[in-house]
Amino acid sequence: MKAPYIVVDGLDGCGKGTQILMLAERARDKGGRKLLFTKEPGGVPLATEIRRLFKSNLGMEASSLTQSLLMWASRRAYLEGSVWPALDAGTPVISDRGDSSTLAYQVYAKQAPELEGEFWRMRKLIFGERVPTLYIIIDVPAEVARTRSLTDNTHSSSFDKKPLDWFERVRDGFSVFAKAIPDKVVIIDGNRSPEEVQKDFYQIVSETCGW
């Protein structure tokens, strides 16, 4: 089977970072299963530079369209320089975030419905026929995600300080994404202990990777 490209996504505070770390530990314990763990935006030098710009005051104050274009440019560089070479070499890719976040954050959270059609057109342009194999979206209520984000001392971003309705719009965006391509998306209940979530998470990854 072809090496899969799996995107792990969800609200800030959903616990996806914890799940990815737990997966990495289990993969090592299972005899060093070969995986490429990477994240968006970033993964290659050009994408990392775009990430730095995006997270600057100028980037955070930019319009929905400008932010979206930055994310698509970063994503294409990431695909060309990291994801596709790994897949071609037979290495499964686990990506922390993906285009699902662009719809959730740049379109829904920033209330830019005029960009929704453009999102799907850009997705086709940037990915071509090499779209991710599977998206695992870890879902938690907006209030839970916001509380976790505000109390997490190991991670913080400007998104963490957004009001509750921002988190609710982001969650709506992920829901819309999942409904648009249901055969490509699995939603996991993240409002449980990390160990309970990991049981489902690891099983899905294992099946997708053919372990």
C-alpha positions as CSV (number, residue, x, y, z in Angstrom):
1,M,0.0,0.0,0.0
2,K,1.1,3.6,-0.5
3,A,2.4,5.4,2.5
4,P,-0.4,7.5,4.0
5,Y,-0.5,11.2,4.7
6,I,-2.5,11.7,7.9
7,V,-3.4,15.2,9.2
8,V,-4.2,15.6,12.9
9,D,-6.3,18.7,13.6
10,G,-8.7,20.4,16.0
11,L,-9.2,23.4,18.2
12,D,-6.3,24.9,20.1
13,G,-6.5,23.0,23.4
14,C,-8.1,19.9,21.9
15,G,-5.1,17.7,22.9
16,K,-3.7,16.9,19.5
17,G,-0.1,17.7,20.5
18,T,-0.4,15.2,23.4
19,Q,-1.8,12.5,21.2
20,I,0.9,12.9,18.6
21,L,3.6,12.7,21.3
22,M,1.9,9.5,22.7
23,L,1.7,8.1,19.2
24,A,5.5,8.7,18.6
25,E,6.3,6.9,21.9
26,R,4.1,4.0,21.0
27,A,5.6,3.8,17.5
28,R,9.1,3.6,19.0
29,D,8.0,0.9,21.5
30,K,6.5,-1.1,18.6
31,G,10.0,-1.7,17.1
32,G,10.7,1.7,15.8
33,R,7.9,2.0,13.2
34,K,9.0,4.6,10.7
35,L,7.0,7.8,10.6
36,L,7.6,11.4,9.7
37,F,6.2,13.7,12.4
38,T,5.9,17.3,11.2
39,K,3.6,20.3,11.5
40,E,2.0,23.2,9.7
41,P,2.8,25.9,9.1
42,G,6.5,25.0,8.9
43,G,8.4,21.8,8.1
44,V,10.8,23.3,5.6
45,P,12.8,26.6,5.7
46,L,10.5,28.6,3.4
47,A,7.4,27.5,5.3
48,T,9.0,28.2,8.6
49,E,9.8,31.8,7.5
50,I,6.1,32.2,6.4
51,R,5.1,30.9,9.8
52,R,7.3,33.5,11.5
53,L,5.7,36.2,9.4
54,F,2.2,34.9,10.0
55,K,2.7,35.0,13.8
56,S,4.1,38.5,13.8
57,N,1.9,41.4,14.6
58,L,1.6,42.2,10.9
59,G,0.5,38.7,10.1
60,M,-2.0,38.4,12.9
61,E,-3.6,41.7,11.9
62,A,-3.8,40.7,8.2
63,S,-7.1,40.1,6.5
64,S,-8.6,36.7,6.1
65,L,-7.6,36.5,2.4
66,T,-4.0,37.6,3.1
67,Q,-3.7,35.0,5.9
68,S,-5.2,32.3,3.7
69,L,-2.8,33.0,0.9
70,L,0.1,32.9,3.3
71,M,-1.1,29.5,4.6
72,W,-1.5,28.1,1.1
73,A,2.0,29.3,0.0
74,S,3.5,27.7,3.2
75,R,1.6,24.5,2.6
76,R,2.8,24.1,-1.0
77,A,6.4,24.6,0.1
78,Y,5.8,22.1,2.9
79,L,4.4,19.5,0.5
80,E,7.1,19.8,-2.1
81,G,10.0,19.9,0.4
82,S,8.9,17.5,3.1
83,V,5.6,15.6,2.8
84,W,5.8,14.3,-0.8
85,P,9.5,13.2,-0.7
86,A,8.7,11.2,2.5
87,L,5.6,9.6,0.9
88,D,7.6,8.8,-2.2
89,A,10.2,7.1,0.0
90,G,7.5,5.0,1.6
91,T,7.4,6.8,4.9
92,P,3.9,7.6,6.4
93,V,3.5,11.3,7.4
94,I,1.7,12.5,10.5
95,S,1.1,16.2,10.2
96,D,0.1,18.4,13.1
97,R,-2.5,20.6,11.3
98,G,-3.4,20.9,7.7
99,D,-5.7,22.7,5.3
100,S,-8.6,21.8,7.6
101,S,-7.2,24.5,9.9
102,T,-7.3,27.1,7.0
103,L,-11.0,26.6,6.6
104,A,-11.6,26.6,10.3
105,Y,-9.4,29.6,11.3
106,Q,-9.1,31.8,8.2
107,V,-12.6,31.3,6.8
108,Y,-14.9,30.5,9.7
109,A,-13.2,32.1,12.8
110,K,-12.5,35.3,10.8
111,Q,-16.1,35.3,9.4
112,A,-15.1,35.3,5.7
113,P,-17.8,33.2,4.0
114,E,-16.8,34.7,0.6
115,L,-13.6,32.7,0.9
116,E,-15.2,29.3,1.3
117,G,-15.6,28.5,-2.4
118,E,-12.0,29.8,-2.9
119,F,-10.8,27.5,-0.2
120,W,-11.9,24.4,-2.1
121,R,-10.5,25.7,-5.4
122,M,-7.1,26.5,-3.8
123,R,-7.1,23.1,-2.1
124,K,-7.4,21.5,-5.6
125,L,-4.7,23.7,-7.0
126,I,-2.2,23.2,-4.1
127,F,-2.7,19.4,-3.6
128,G,-3.6,18.3,-7.1
129,E,-4.4,14.6,-6.8
130,R,-2.2,14.1,-3.8
131,V,-4.6,15.1,-1.0
132,P,-4.1,13.8,2.5
133,T,-5.2,10.2,3.0
134,L,-7.0,10.9,6.2
135,Y,-7.9,13.7,8.6
136,I,-8.2,12.9,12.3
137,I,-10.0,15.8,14.0
138,I,-10.0,15.7,17.8
139,D,-13.2,17.4,18.9
140,V,-13.9,19.1,22.2
141,P,-16.5,21.7,23.2
142,A,-15.3,25.2,22.6
143,E,-15.4,26.1,26.3
144,V,-13.2,23.1,27.2
145,A,-10.7,24.0,24.5
146,R,-10.5,27.6,25.6
147,T,-10.1,26.7,29.3
148,R,-7.3,24.2,28.4
149,S,-5.5,26.8,26.3
150,L,-5.6,29.5,28.9
151,T,-4.3,27.1,31.6
152,D,-1.6,25.5,29.5
153,N,1.8,27.0,30.5
154,T,3.7,25.0,27.9
155,H,2.0,26.5,24.9
156,S,0.4,29.8,24.1
157,S,-0.5,31.8,21.1
158,S,-2.6,34.8,20.2
159,F,-5.4,32.3,19.3
160,D,-5.5,31.0,22.9
161,K,-6.6,34.5,24.1
162,K,-9.6,34.7,21.8
163,P,-13.2,34.9,23.2
164,L,-15.4,31.9,23.4
165,D,-17.3,32.7,20.3
166,W,-14.1,32.5,18.3
167,F,-13.5,29.0,19.5
168,E,-17.1,28.1,18.6
169,R,-16.6,29.4,15.0
170,V,-13.4,27.4,14.7
171,R,-15.2,24.3,15.8
172,D,-18.0,25.0,13.3
173,G,-15.3,25.3,10.6
174,F,-13.9,21.8,11.4
175,S,-17.5,20.4,11.4
176,V,-18.1,21.8,7.9
177,F,-14.8,20.4,6.6
178,A,-15.7,17.0,8.0
179,K,-19.2,17.0,6.4
180,A,-17.7,18.1,3.0
181,I,-15.4,15.1,2.7
182,P,-16.8,12.5,5.1
183,D,-14.9,9.7,3.6
184,K,-11.6,11.4,4.4
185,V,-12.3,12.6,8.0
186,V,-12.6,10.8,11.3
187,I,-13.7,12.7,14.4
188,I,-12.6,11.6,17.8
189,D,-14.1,12.7,21.1
190,G,-11.3,14.6,22.8
191,N,-13.3,15.4,25.9
192,R,-11.9,12.3,27.7
193,S,-8.6,11.3,29.4
194,P,-5.5,11.3,27.1
195,E,-5.3,7.5,27.5
196,E,-8.8,7.0,26.4
197,V,-8.4,9.2,23.4
198,Q,-5.1,7.5,22.5
199,K,-6.7,4.1,22.3
200,D,-9.0,5.3,19.5
201,F,-6.3,7.5,17.9
202,Y,-3.7,4.7,17.7
203,Q,-6.1,2.3,16.3
204,I,-7.1,4.6,13.5
205,V,-3.5,5.4,12.6
206,S,-2.5,1.7,12.8
207,E,-5.3,0.7,10.4
208,T,-4.5,3.6,8.0
209,C,-0.8,2.6,8.0
210,G,-1.5,-1.1,7.5
211,W,0.3,-2.2,10.7
